[in-house]
Amino acid sequence: MCGRYTLLADELEILQEFGIDQPIADYEPSYNIAPGQNVLAIIHDGNQKRAGYLRWGLVPSWANDEKIGYKMINARSETAHEKPSFKPLMARKRCLIVADSFYEWKRDGEEKQPKRIRLGDRGLFAFAGLWDKWEQGDQKLFTCTILTKEANDFMQDIHHRMPIILPKHKEDAWIEAGNQPPEAVHRFLASLKTEDFQAYDVASYVNSAKNNDAGCIAPLA
């Protein structure tokens, strides 16, 4: 799964890395991005790529209650093209969710050791995400979920699931405008190569989403 991550880059670096022309309104780096928070995402509106904020935790357009979002922070890529909540989004509402590392907790007996995980050869990257718009009365929400898959050899030692990180040369294809058959999108995800990871232990300080400073990423001595 993916339940916590970081984005520490400055705005200019993000704009250059993803080829965005317009400034990012209200951009703030974060050491501890958690479900329920607004997260930086990129979509293609049919004319250009746009960066903005979506709330992490998908609320499908048909949902009666927005609280469902807390149960839908992740979507299994193996079945997303078949599930009513995700199938129409696989076809036409795909997004990049911008990050530069993520946290995962490795079980050790009764304890769980948090680890910070980064890509071995690049800083900024994008999770494969899905988004939707929900409206009820005067309330309007734009929300998202992160797609996951079975862990690779490196991650299996930490957790049995991992977020899908798009190879750099596949990012634009993921958010390409226009409808795509969900089955074709499923095959696209299944074909992606996994990049090399690096991981190190961090303190349980990161366990609380209220903590959002350099202490979250400080290596344990």
N, CA, C and O of each residue as an XYZ file, in Angstrom:
884
protein
N       0.839     -1.196      0.000
C       0.000      0.000      0.000
C       0.873      1.245      0.000
O       2.101      1.151      0.011
N       0.254      2.380     -0.012
C       0.968      3.645      0.148
C       0.104      4.541      1.017
O      -0.982      4.951      0.606
N       0.586      4.849      2.228
C      -0.216      5.631      3.148
C       0.438      6.893      3.642
O      -0.173      7.639      4.407
N       1.676      7.163      3.225
C       2.353      8.375      3.651
C       3.519      8.622      2.703
O       4.178      7.672      2.280
N       3.784      9.880      2.363
C       4.913     10.177      1.480
C       5.383     11.598      1.665
O       4.819     12.342      2.467
N       6.432     11.992      0.918
C       7.007     13.327      1.034
C       7.042     14.018     -0.323
O       7.019     13.375     -1.372
N       7.096     15.336     -0.274
C       7.382     16.161     -1.451
C       8.110     17.397     -0.950
O       7.501     18.316     -0.404
N       9.429     17.404     -1.144
C      10.279     18.454     -0.574
C      10.865     19.390     -1.618
O      11.500     20.383     -1.262
N      10.669     19.098     -2.889
C      11.239     19.916     -3.965
C      10.627     21.314     -3.978
O       9.515     21.521     -3.490
N      11.365     22.271     -4.541
C      10.783     23.602     -4.684
C       9.914     23.649     -5.947
O       9.996     22.774     -6.809
N       9.097     24.673     -6.031
C       8.107     24.767     -7.100
C       8.755     24.780     -8.479
O       8.273     24.099     -9.385
N       9.822     25.528     -8.660
C      10.469     25.623     -9.967
C      10.968     24.262    -10.439
O      10.835     23.920    -11.614
N      11.535     23.495     -9.530
C      12.020     22.162     -9.888
C      10.869     21.280    -10.387
O      11.030     20.532    -11.351
N       9.727     21.370     -9.736
C       8.560     20.580    -10.146
C       8.076     21.014    -11.527
O       7.807     20.177    -12.389
N       7.968     22.312    -11.730
C       7.504     22.823    -13.021
C       8.417     22.359    -14.155
O       7.942     21.964    -15.219
N       9.717     22.409    -13.924
C      10.669     22.005    -14.953
C      10.636     20.492    -15.181
O      10.687     20.033    -16.322
N      10.554     19.733    -14.112
C      10.598     18.274    -14.221
C       9.403     17.720    -14.992
O       9.537     16.753    -15.743
N       8.227     18.340    -14.803
C       7.014     17.801    -15.414
C       6.504     18.636    -16.593
O       5.446     18.340    -17.149
N       7.242     19.667    -16.970
C       6.865     20.459    -18.131
C       5.576     21.224    -17.957
O       4.732     21.256    -18.853
N       5.425     21.850    -16.781
C       4.226     22.639    -16.470
C       4.529     24.108    -16.726
O       5.579     24.610    -16.324
N       3.606     24.799    -17.399
C       3.830     26.201    -17.766
C       3.330     27.186    -16.716
O       3.890     28.273    -16.571
N       2.287     26.819    -15.986
C       1.664     27.751    -15.049
C       2.141     27.507    -13.615
O       2.413     26.365    -13.244
N       2.244     28.564    -12.808
C       2.631     28.388    -11.398
C       1.637     27.490    -10.660
O       0.485     27.341    -11.067
N       2.109     26.903     -9.575
C       1.270     26.041     -8.745
C       0.712     26.876     -7.602
O       1.464     27.325     -6.737
N      -0.573     27.083     -7.590
C      -1.192     27.915     -6.563
C      -1.049     27.266     -5.190
O      -1.364     26.090     -5.005
N      -0.568     28.059     -4.231
C      -0.493     27.639     -2.825
C       0.417     26.435     -2.609
O       0.167     25.635     -1.707
N       1.463     26.290     -3.413
C       2.350     25.140     -3.246
C       3.141     25.242     -1.944
O       3.690     26.293     -1.613
N       3.187     24.123     -1.210
C       3.996     24.012     -0.006
C       4.617     22.624      0.052
O       3.905     21.632     -0.099
N       5.938     22.527      0.268
C       6.563     21.211      0.469
C       6.030     20.568      1.749
O       5.483     21.251      2.615
N       6.195     19.249      1.860
C       5.740     18.540      3.058
C       6.609     17.322      3.316
O       6.954     16.576      2.399
N       6.956     17.134      4.588
C       7.715     15.969      5.014
C       6.815     14.779      5.339
O       7.315     13.671      5.539
N       5.506     14.985      5.394
C       4.640     13.934      5.924
C       3.230     14.094      5.356
O       2.318     14.541      6.052
N       3.063     13.728      4.100
C       1.769     13.845      3.426
C       0.926     12.625      3.784
O       1.380     11.488      3.656
N      -0.308     12.870      4.235
C      -1.147     11.802      4.770
C      -2.518     11.799      4.106
O      -2.940     12.813      3.550
N      -3.213     10.668      4.159
C      -4.582     10.606      3.623
C      -5.469     11.683      4.236
O      -5.342     12.025      5.412
N      -6.365     12.205      3.411
C      -7.254     13.280      3.841
C      -6.705     14.661      3.564
O      -7.441     15.647      3.614
N      -5.398     14.742      3.268
C      -4.785     16.026      2.940
C      -4.887     16.294      1.445
O      -5.125     15.384      0.651
N      -4.703     17.557      1.075
C      -4.625     17.911     -0.340
C      -3.230     17.584     -0.857
O      -2.227     17.907     -0.221
N      -3.181     16.937     -2.025
C      -1.909     16.481     -2.578
C      -1.736     17.045     -3.987
O      -2.707     17.251     -4.716
N      -0.484     17.288     -4.348
C      -0.188     17.863     -5.656
C      -0.318     16.804     -6.745
O       0.307     15.746     -6.673
N      -1.131     17.097     -7.747
C      -1.373     16.164     -8.849
C      -1.300     16.908    -10.175
O      -1.426     18.131    -10.230
N      -1.092     16.141    -11.241
C      -1.013     16.699    -12.595
C      -1.971     15.930    -13.485
O      -1.983     14.699    -13.485
N      -2.779     16.667    -14.247
C      -3.673     16.066    -15.229
C      -3.402     16.721    -16.586
O      -2.678     17.712    -16.682
N      -3.996     16.147    -17.624
C      -3.983     16.771    -18.943
C      -5.422     17.141    -19.273
O      -6.296     16.275    -19.306
N      -5.671     18.427    -19.517
C      -7.050     18.896    -19.718
C      -7.505     18.829    -21.176
O      -8.575     19.333    -21.520
N      -6.700     18.212    -22.021
C      -7.005     18.140    -23.438
C      -6.209     19.133    -24.253
O      -6.047     18.968    -25.463
N      -5.709     20.170    -23.588
C      -4.870     21.180    -24.238
C      -3.460     21.215    -23.667
O      -2.486     21.378    -24.402
N      -3.362     21.063    -22.358
C      -2.067     21.159    -21.701
C      -2.101     20.420    -20.370
O      -3.161     20.051    -19.865
N      -0.904     20.215    -19.817
C      -0.800     19.644    -18.479
C      -1.031     20.743    -17.447
O      -0.572     21.875    -17.603
N      -1.751     20.384    -16.398
C      -2.037     21.342    -15.328
C      -1.741     20.694    -13.980
O      -2.050     19.523    -13.757
N      -1.142     21.471    -13.092
C      -0.857     21.005    -11.737
C      -1.787     21.699    -10.754
O      -2.037     22.900    -10.861
N      -2.291     20.937     -9.803
C      -3.167     21.487     -8.782
C      -3.373     20.467     -7.682
O      -2.707     19.432     -7.650
N      -4.290     20.757     -6.789
C      -4.457     19.919     -5.611
C      -5.734     19.098     -5.652
O      -6.798     19.577     -6.045
N      -5.595     17.843     -5.233
C      -6.705     16.919     -5.058
C      -6.646     16.396     -3.628
O      -5.564     16.283     -3.053
N      -7.796     16.079     -3.054
C      -7.776     15.499     -1.717
C      -7.493     14.003     -1.815
O      -8.103     13.293     -2.615
N      -6.560     13.537     -0.989
C      -6.150     12.137     -1.044
C      -7.161     11.261     -0.303
O      -7.340     11.376      0.909
N      -7.812     10.386     -1.063
C      -8.862      9.514     -0.568
C     -10.050      9.649     -1.501
O     -10.843     10.581     -1.371
N     -10.178      8.720     -2.445
C     -11.136      8.866     -3.532
C     -12.582      8.838     -3.032
O     -12.983      7.938     -2.295
N     -13.345      9.834     -3.447
C     -14.795      9.855     -3.242
C     -15.428      9.747     -4.625
O     -15.471     10.738     -5.354
N     -15.927      8.553     -5.011
C     -16.529      8.406     -6.337
C     -17.703      9.345     -6.537
O     -18.384      9.720     -5.582
N     -17.931      9.717     -7.775
C     -18.995     10.682     -8.083
C     -20.365     10.211     -7.606
O     -21.241     11.033     -7.339
N     -20.561      8.890     -7.494
C     -21.861      8.341     -7.119
C     -22.024      8.134     -5.609
O     -23.096      7.735     -5.154
N     -20.967      8.401     -4.828
C     -21.007      8.110     -3.398
C     -22.014      8.993     -2.668
O     -22.208     10.156     -3.023
N     -22.645      8.431     -1.654
C     -23.592      9.186     -0.831
C     -22.898      9.987      0.259
O     -23.406     11.017      0.699
N     -21.738      9.514      0.691
C     -21.049     10.115      1.835
C     -19.573     10.275      1.499
O     -18.935      9.327      1.042
N     -19.032     11.449      1.718
C     -17.622     11.699      1.407
C     -16.668     10.916      2.298
O     -15.488     10.788      1.970
N     -17.160     10.387      3.426
C     -16.284      9.646      4.338
C     -15.723      8.386      3.697
O     -14.742      7.832      4.195
N     -16.314      7.925      2.617
C     -15.792      6.748      1.916
C     -14.352      6.955      1.467
O     -13.611      5.993      1.267
N     -13.960      8.222      1.310
C     -12.616      8.528      0.843
C     -11.520      7.984      1.736
O     -10.440      7.654      1.248
N     -11.772      7.882      3.042
C     -10.743      7.395      3.954
C     -10.470      5.901      3.768
O      -9.454      5.391      4.240
N     -11.374      5.203      3.083
C     -11.179      3.783      2.798
C     -10.609      3.557      1.396
O     -10.352      2.420      1.002
N     -10.414      4.638      0.649
C     -10.030      4.502     -0.759
C      -8.819      5.354     -1.093
O      -8.805      6.084     -2.085
N      -7.791      5.246     -0.238
C      -6.558      5.992     -0.516
C      -5.716      5.263     -1.561
O      -4.892      5.875     -2.240
N      -5.932      3.938     -1.687
C      -5.221      3.125     -2.666
C      -6.210      2.322     -3.497
O      -7.327      2.052     -3.058
N      -5.789      1.939     -4.706
C      -6.587      1.070     -5.575
C      -5.660     -0.012     -6.124
O      -4.556      0.288     -6.579
N      -6.096     -1.245     -6.084
C      -5.287     -2.357     -6.591
C      -5.288     -2.329     -8.117
O      -6.343     -2.421     -8.744
N      -4.116     -2.203     -8.706
C      -4.038     -2.096    -10.168
C      -4.480     -3.373    -10.864
O      -4.922     -3.338    -12.012
N      -4.362     -4.506    -10.167
C      -4.715     -5.782    -10.779
C      -6.209     -5.885    -11.096
O      -6.606     -6.611    -12.007
N      -7.043     -5.148    -10.333
C      -8.500     -5.263    -10.505
C      -9.204     -3.923    -10.753
O     -10.422     -3.893    -10.927
N      -8.452     -2.821    -10.772
C      -9.083     -1.498    -10.896
C      -9.908     -1.362    -12.171
O     -10.914     -0.653    -12.184
N      -9.487     -2.038    -13.250
C     -10.212     -1.932    -14.530
C     -11.546     -2.675    -14.501
O     -12.326     -2.583    -15.449
N     -11.815     -3.414    -13.417
C     -13.066     -4.169    -13.297
C     -14.012     -3.590    -12.249
O     -15.212     -3.864    -12.295
N     -13.509     -2.806    -11.317
C     -14.294     -2.324    -10.188
C     -15.106     -1.083    -10.559
O     -14.586     -0.181    -11.217
N     -16.390     -1.025    -10.141
C     -17.241      0.125    -10.486
C     -16.661      1.469    -10.036
O     -16.852      2.482    -10.708
N     -15.953      1.480     -8.902
C     -15.402      2.744     -8.397
C     -14.275      3.281     -9.258
O     -14.065      4.492     -9.333
N     -13.537      2.368     -9.917
C     -12.314      2.753    -10.605
C     -12.368      2.608    -12.122
O     -11.637      3.302    -12.829
N     -13.214      1.725    -12.633
C     -13.216      1.435    -14.070
C     -13.398      2.677    -14.935
O     -12.633      2.857    -15.882
N     -14.383      3.550    -14.657
C     -14.522      4.739    -15.514
C     -13.363      5.716    -15.362
O     -13.064      6.474    -16.285
N     -12.711      5.701    -14.205
C     -11.569      6.590    -13.986
C     -10.338      6.085    -14.720
O      -9.535      6.875    -15.217
N     -10.191      4.766    -14.786
C      -9.094      4.183    -15.586
C      -9.209      4.634    -17.033
O      -8.201      4.829    -17.713
N     -10.445      4.800    -17.503
C     -10.670      5.173    -18.893
C     -10.333      6.636    -19.176
O      -9.819      6.951    -20.250
N     -10.619      7.544    -18.217
C     -10.517      8.954    -18.595
C     -10.096      9.924    -17.488
O     -10.002     11.125    -17.743
N      -9.840      9.443    -16.269
C      -9.463     10.350    -15.185
C      -8.215      9.829    -14.474
O      -8.250      9.430    -13.310
N      -7.121      9.849    -15.217
C      -5.840      9.412    -14.688
C      -4.988     10.642    -14.357
O      -5.064     11.663    -15.040
N      -4.191     10.531    -13.321
C      -3.372     11.676    -12.905
C      -2.008     11.212    -12.424
O      -1.805     10.043    -12.097
N      -1.084     12.153    -12.390
C       0.216     11.971    -11.759
C       0.147     12.565    -10.362
O      -0.326     13.689    -10.193
N       0.600     11.843     -9.378
C       0.665     12.359     -8.008
C       2.140     12.515     -7.666
O       2.881     11.534     -7.598
N       2.555     13.757     -7.452
C       3.977     14.103     -7.392
C       4.557     13.826     -6.005
O       3.962     14.182     -4.987
N       5.732     13.183     -5.982
C       6.386     12.830     -4.725
C       7.893     12.759     -4.933
O       8.375     12.810     -6.065
N       8.629     12.641     -3.840
C      10.063     12.362     -3.957
C      10.521     11.259     -3.006
O      11.693     10.885     -3.030
N       9.631     10.731     -2.172
C       9.891      9.521     -1.396
C       8.566      9.088     -0.780
O       7.594      9.843     -0.770
N       8.545      7.867     -0.268
C       7.367      7.426      0.479
C       7.821      6.630      1.687
O       8.957      6.160      1.751
N       6.907      6.485      2.652
C       7.199      5.739      3.867
C       6.468      4.402      3.836
O       5.360      4.288      3.312
N       7.118      3.399      4.409
C       6.445      2.126      4.631
C       6.930      1.571      5.963
O       8.042      1.860      6.405
N       6.076      0.767      6.594
C       6.369      0.247      7.911
C       6.647     -1.255      7.827
O       5.792     -2.022      7.382
N       7.836     -1.673      8.252
C       8.220     -3.081      8.246
C       7.933     -3.688      9.615
O       8.406     -3.198     10.640
N       7.146     -4.765      9.611
C       6.828     -5.420     10.871
C       8.030     -6.214     11.380
O       8.660     -6.965     10.636
N       8.329     -6.028     12.662
C       9.398     -6.768     13.327
C       8.837     -7.246     14.661
O       8.911     -6.538     15.666
N       8.272     -8.460     14.661
C       7.591     -8.945     15.849
C       6.348     -8.126     16.111
O       5.471     -8.023     15.253
N       6.271     -7.544     17.291
C       5.120     -6.707     17.653
C       5.316     -5.258     17.214
O       4.383     -4.458     17.282
N       6.509     -4.922     16.771
C       6.829     -3.546     16.410
C       6.767     -3.343     14.902
O       6.868     -4.296     14.129
N       6.599     -2.085     14.494
C       6.672     -1.716     13.088
C       7.710     -0.610     12.939
O       7.611      0.443     13.569
N       8.702     -0.867     12.100
C       9.780      0.095     11.873
C       9.499      0.912     10.623
O       9.456      0.354      9.526
N       9.302      2.247     10.763
C       9.089      3.063      9.560
C      10.376      3.224      8.758
O      11.464      3.368      9.316
N      10.224      3.196      7.452
C      11.338      3.374      6.533
C      10.978      4.430      5.502
O       9.829      4.537      5.074
N      11.975      5.203      5.112
C      11.812      6.144      4.006
C      12.397      5.511      2.755
O      13.529      5.027      2.770
N      11.627      5.512      1.672
C      12.021      4.815      0.452
C      12.098      5.816     -0.695
O      11.167      6.588     -0.927
N      13.213      5.790     -1.402
C      13.437      6.697     -2.530
C      13.865      5.903     -3.753
O      14.276      4.747     -3.650
N      13.762      6.541     -4.913
C      14.288      5.930     -6.125
C      15.806      6.076     -6.136
O      16.356      7.061     -5.643
N      16.464      5.086     -6.704
C      17.911      5.100     -6.680
C      18.553      6.133     -7.573
O      19.649      6.608     -7.274
N      17.884      6.503     -8.689
C      18.574      7.345     -9.667
C      17.849      8.639    -10.010
O      18.270      9.346    -10.926
N      16.780      8.969     -9.309
C      16.143     10.271     -9.544
C      15.396     10.705     -8.292
O      14.977      9.891     -7.468
N      15.244     12.043     -8.182
C      14.579     12.591     -7.011
C      13.078     12.604     -7.164
O      12.375     11.776     -6.586
N      12.586     13.556     -7.953
C      11.145     13.667     -8.169
C      10.616     12.512     -9.006
O      11.290     12.035     -9.920
N       9.413     12.069     -8.691
C       8.749     11.043     -9.481
C       7.244     11.214     -9.339
O       6.781     12.116     -8.641
N       6.485     10.353     -9.997
C       5.023     10.437     -9.942
C       4.425      9.063     -9.706
O       4.756      8.098    -10.395
N       3.527      8.986     -8.710
C       2.684      7.807     -8.548
C       1.611      7.826     -9.636
O       1.161      8.891    -10.058
N       1.208      6.645    -10.081
C       0.047      6.544    -10.964
C      -1.215      6.709    -10.123
O      -1.442      5.954     -9.177
N      -2.034      7.702    -10.473
C      -3.232      7.985     -9.695
C      -4.482      8.057    -10.543
O      -4.423      8.187    -11.766
N      -5.617      7.968     -9.865
C      -6.937      8.174    -10.463
C      -7.630      9.273     -9.679
O      -7.407      9.425     -8.478
N      -8.475     10.044    -10.364
C      -9.169     11.129     -9.677
C     -10.639     11.152    -10.070
O     -11.034     10.568    -11.079
N     -11.446     11.837     -9.256
C     -12.856     11.983     -9.565
C     -13.387     13.273     -8.943
O     -12.779     13.852     -8.042
N     -14.534     13.700     -9.449
C     -15.229     14.883     -8.940
C     -16.520     14.428     -8.278
O     -17.287     13.659     -8.858
N     -16.757     14.907     -7.058
C     -17.957     14.552     -6.285
C     -18.709     15.821     -5.922
O     -18.107     16.798     -5.477
N     -20.002     15.809     -6.109
C     -20.835     16.961     -5.777
C     -22.053     16.509     -4.985
O     -22.674     15.492     -5.292
N     -22.377     17.284     -3.967
C     -23.593     17.052     -3.204
C     -24.068     18.398     -2.673
O     -23.420     19.004     -1.819
N     -25.223     18.866     -3.193
C     -25.682     20.211     -2.851
C     -24.679     21.240     -3.312
O     -24.295     21.264     -4.481
N     -24.255     22.092     -2.397
C     -23.270     23.121     -2.724
C     -21.840     22.634     -2.546
O     -20.894     23.365     -2.841
N     -21.676     21.418     -2.073
C     -20.343     20.892     -1.803
C     -19.756     20.220     -3.038
O     -20.445     19.482     -3.742
N     -18.483     20.482     -3.291
C     -17.795     19.928     -4.451
C     -16.393     19.502     -4.023
O     -15.655     20.281     -3.419
N     -16.033     18.260     -4.342
C     -14.721     17.743     -3.984
C     -14.033     17.136     -5.204
O     -14.671     16.500     -6.041
N     -12.731     17.343     -5.288
C     -11.899     16.677     -6.280
C     -10.910     15.806     -5.492
O     -10.094     16.316     -4.725
N     -10.995     14.502     -5.691
C     -10.239     13.579     -4.860
C      -9.455     12.588     -5.720
O      -9.660     12.499     -6.930
N      -8.557     11.846     -5.075
C      -7.704     10.919     -5.831
C      -7.337      9.694     -5.011
O      -7.529      9.656     -3.796
N      -6.806      8.697     -5.701
C      -6.279      7.493     -5.083
C      -4.996      7.106     -5.800
O      -4.794      7.458     -6.962
N      -4.121      6.371     -5.095
C      -2.853      5.917     -5.657
C      -2.968      4.434     -6.000
O      -3.390      3.628     -5.171
N      -2.594      4.089     -7.211
C      -2.625      2.698     -7.642
C      -1.437      1.922     -7.062
O      -0.323      2.439     -6.973
N      -1.702      0.668     -6.671
C      -0.662     -0.165     -6.087
C      -0.556     -1.494     -6.827
O      -1.417     -1.847     -7.633
N       0.516     -2.219     -6.535
C       0.723     -3.536     -7.132
C       1.501     -4.410     -6.148
O       1.917     -3.943     -5.088
N       1.694     -5.674     -6.506
C       2.499     -6.572     -5.685
C       3.923     -6.025     -5.560
O       4.476     -5.469     -6.509
N       4.495     -6.191     -4.384
C       5.839     -5.679     -4.136
C       6.879     -6.380     -5.009
O       6.759     -7.567     -5.312
N       7.897     -5.623     -5.406
C       9.026     -6.234     -6.113
C       9.962     -6.890     -5.097
O       9.682     -6.883     -3.898
N      11.060     -7.448     -5.571
C      11.957     -8.183     -4.683
C      12.465     -7.311     -3.541
O      12.566     -7.770     -2.403
N      12.781     -6.069     -3.840
C      13.288     -5.170     -2.800
C      12.227     -4.894     -1.746
O      12.502     -4.974     -0.548
N      11.021     -4.570     -2.183
C       9.956     -4.162     -1.269
C       9.353     -5.325     -0.490
O       8.787     -5.115      0.583
N       9.460     -6.545     -1.006
C       8.851     -7.684     -0.313
C       9.364     -7.857      1.102
O       8.652     -8.367      1.967
N      10.583     -7.440      1.340
C      11.159     -7.525      2.685
C      10.523     -6.523      3.640
O      10.637     -6.656      4.858
N       9.846     -5.511      3.076
C       9.257     -4.442      3.885
C       7.740     -4.572      3.952
O       7.150     -4.491      5.029
N       7.111     -4.776      2.793
C       5.647     -4.859      2.707
C       5.278     -5.616      1.446
O       6.040     -5.624      0.480
N       4.109     -6.256      1.445
C       3.728     -7.077      0.290
C       3.117     -6.272     -0.854
O       2.908     -6.814     -1.939
N       2.824     -4.981     -0.633
C       2.299     -4.112     -1.680
C       3.210     -2.907     -1.827
O       3.973     -2.575     -0.919
N       3.121     -2.248     -2.995
C       3.899     -1.039     -3.230
C       3.140     -0.127     -4.193
O       2.354     -0.611     -5.008
N       3.364      1.187     -4.109
C       2.730      2.099     -5.064
C       3.351      1.947     -6.443
O       4.523      1.596     -6.575
N       2.550      2.216     -7.471
C       3.084      2.216     -8.836
C       3.721      3.569     -9.115
O       3.057      4.606     -9.088
N       5.023      3.536     -9.386
C       5.769      4.740     -9.757
C       6.019      4.665    -11.257
O       6.601      3.702    -11.756
N       5.575      5.683    -11.958
C       5.676      5.672    -13.414
C       7.100      5.974    -13.878
O       7.709      6.929    -13.397
N       7.644      5.180    -14.802
C       8.913      5.563    -15.430
C       8.781      6.947    -16.058
O       7.710      7.315    -16.540
N       9.854      7.703    -16.051
C       9.787      9.081    -16.542
C       9.196      9.154    -17.946
O       8.375     10.029    -18.220
N       9.594      8.262    -18.830
C       9.151      8.342    -20.221
C       7.719      7.836    -20.422
O       7.204      7.853    -21.540
N       7.074      7.382    -19.330
C       5.691      6.916    -19.422
C       4.688      7.865    -18.768
O       3.481      7.630    -18.822
N       5.183      8.928    -18.157
C       4.289      9.827    -17.415
C       3.255     10.490    -18.318
O       2.069     10.505    -17.990
N       3.686     11.033    -19.444
C       2.751     11.719    -20.344
C       1.744     10.741    -20.934
O       0.581     11.096    -21.131
N       2.170      9.527    -21.215
C       1.248      8.525    -21.752
C       0.167      8.183    -20.735
O      -0.976      7.919    -21.108
N       0.522      8.186    -19.448
C      -0.453      7.855    -18.409
C      -1.589      8.866    -18.358
O      -2.742      8.481    -18.162
N      -1.291     10.139    -18.530
C      -2.339     11.165    -18.427
C      -2.804     11.659    -19.799
O      -3.445     12.706    -19.895
N      -2.494     10.929    -20.838
C      -2.912     11.313    -22.183
C      -4.415     11.575    -22.229
O      -5.203     10.794    -21.697
N      -4.807     12.670    -22.863
C      -6.219     13.060    -22.921
C      -7.017     12.073    -23.767
O      -6.471     11.385    -24.630
N      -8.323     12.019    -23.499
C      -9.211     11.150    -24.267
C      -9.466      9.840    -23.557
O      -8.687      9.413    -22.705
N     -10.572      9.206    -23.921
C     -10.938      7.933    -23.310
C     -10.036      6.803    -23.792
O      -9.672      6.734    -24.966
N      -9.687      5.926    -22.868
C      -8.922      4.730    -23.177
C      -9.690      3.513    -22.649
O     -10.308      3.602    -21.588
N      -9.666      2.395    -23.349
C     -10.315      1.197    -22.811
C      -9.668      0.809    -21.482
O      -8.444      0.692    -21.418
N     -10.451      0.606    -20.416
C      -9.854      0.254    -19.120
C      -8.935     -0.960    -19.185
O      -7.922     -1.014    -18.488
N      -9.287     -1.932    -20.020
C      -8.432     -3.122    -20.145
C      -7.063     -2.769    -20.718
O      -6.049     -3.345    -20.322
N      -7.039     -1.810    -21.658
C      -5.763     -1.370    -22.229
C      -4.925     -0.634    -21.185
O      -3.703     -0.774    -21.151
N      -5.584      0.145    -20.342
C      -4.876      0.849    -19.271
C      -4.310     -0.158    -18.276
O      -3.192      0.004    -17.786
N      -5.078     -1.184    -17.984
C      -4.601     -2.257    -17.115
C      -3.340     -2.905    -17.680
O      -2.381     -3.142    -16.945
N      -3.336     -3.189    -18.973
C      -2.168     -3.796    -19.598
C      -0.970     -2.846    -19.573
O       0.169     -3.272    -19.381
N      -1.242     -1.557    -19.769
C      -0.179     -0.549    -19.702
C       0.506     -0.605    -18.336
O       1.734     -0.631    -18.261
N      -0.273     -0.625    -17.265
C       0.298     -0.665    -15.920
C       1.082     -1.952    -15.690
O       2.166     -1.937    -15.107
N       0.523     -3.058    -16.154
C       1.182     -4.351    -15.950
C       2.517     -4.439    -16.679
O       3.387     -5.218    -16.290
N       2.683     -3.645    -17.730
C       3.905     -3.705    -18.535
C       5.042     -2.860    -17.975
O       6.172     -2.957    -18.454
N       4.765     -2.032    -16.970
C       5.770     -1.094    -16.487
C       6.904     -1.800    -15.756
O       6.679     -2.737    -14.990
N       8.108     -1.344    -15.999
C       9.273     -1.851    -15.302
C       9.402     -1.150    -13.954
O       9.059      0.024    -13.820
N       9.896     -1.876    -12.963
C      10.107     -1.319    -11.632
C      11.520     -0.789    -11.512
O      12.476     -1.460    -11.902
N      11.655      0.402    -10.977
C      12.973      1.007    -10.809
C      13.603      0.576     -9.480
O      12.935      0.001     -8.621
N      14.884      0.859     -9.330
C      15.599      0.491     -8.108
C      15.248      1.443     -6.976
O      15.095      2.647     -7.184
N      15.125      0.890     -5.777
C      14.807      1.666     -4.585
C      15.991      1.699     -3.636
O      16.876      0.844     -3.681
N      15.986      2.710     -2.773
C      16.865      2.792     -1.620
C      15.985      3.045     -0.407
O      14.974      3.740     -0.513
N      16.349      2.495      0.740
C      15.533      2.681      1.941
C      16.428      2.835      3.166
O      17.527      2.284      3.227
N      15.935      3.592      4.133
C      16.633      3.679      5.418
C      15.600      3.879      6.526
O      14.500      4.375      6.285
N      15.977      3.483      7.744
C      15.083      3.584      8.892
C      14.955      5.033      9.351
O      15.931      5.784      9.371
N      13.724      5.413      9.721
C      13.473      6.708     10.339
C      12.761      6.473     11.671
O      12.306      5.365     11.957
N      12.673      7.513     12.469
C      12.087      7.390     13.805
C      10.560      7.281     13.736
O       9.941      7.688     12.753
N       9.975      6.736     14.778
C       8.513      6.623     14.868
C       7.845      7.995     14.949
O       6.617      8.088     14.942
N       8.640      9.048     15.024
C       8.137     10.428     14.966
C       7.232     10.623     13.750
O       6.257     11.373     13.807
N       7.562      9.939     12.647
C       6.788     10.094     11.409
C       5.404      9.455     11.520
O       4.533      9.737     10.697
N       5.186      8.601     12.522
C       3.905      7.905     12.641
C       2.733      8.855     12.789
O       1.626      8.554     12.341
N       2.966      9.995     13.411
C       1.906     10.988     13.583
C       1.921     11.972     12.423
O       2.931     12.624     12.159
N       0.786     12.070     11.732
C       0.687     13.007     10.608
C       0.777     14.458     11.067
O       0.944     15.359     10.246
N       0.669     14.686     12.367
C       0.800     16.048     12.890
C       2.248     16.526     12.823
O       2.511     17.729     12.827
N       3.173     15.591     12.763
C       4.594     15.948     12.682
C       4.978     16.154     11.223
O       4.821     15.249     10.403
N       5.473     17.329     10.901
C       5.788     17.659      9.518
C       7.010     18.573      9.485
O       6.902     19.775      9.240
N       8.169     17.979      9.736
C       9.425     18.711      9.705
C      10.545     17.728      9.408
O      10.286     16.549      9.169
N      11.780     18.196      9.420
C      12.911     17.375      9.020
C      13.116     16.158      9.904
O      13.799     15.216      9.504
N      12.534     16.159     11.109
C      12.628     14.996     11.970
C      11.996     13.752     11.364
O      12.351     12.634     11.735
N      11.064     13.937     10.433
C      10.396     12.800      9.793
C      11.356     12.004      8.921
O      11.215     10.787      8.805
N      12.323     12.666      8.309
C      13.201     11.986      7.350
C      14.605     11.754      7.914
O      15.457     11.205      7.215
N      14.866     12.160      9.163
C      16.197     11.998      9.732
C      16.518     10.521      9.907
O      15.732      9.796     10.516
N      17.668     10.049      9.384
C      18.017      8.641      9.551
C      18.243      8.290     11.019
O      18.775      9.095     11.783
N      17.834      7.082     11.407
C      18.145      6.617     12.749
C      19.641      6.388     12.868
O      20.278      5.893     11.939
N      20.193      6.747     14.005
C      21.631      6.560     14.220
C      21.957      5.078     14.291
O      23.118      4.708     14.467
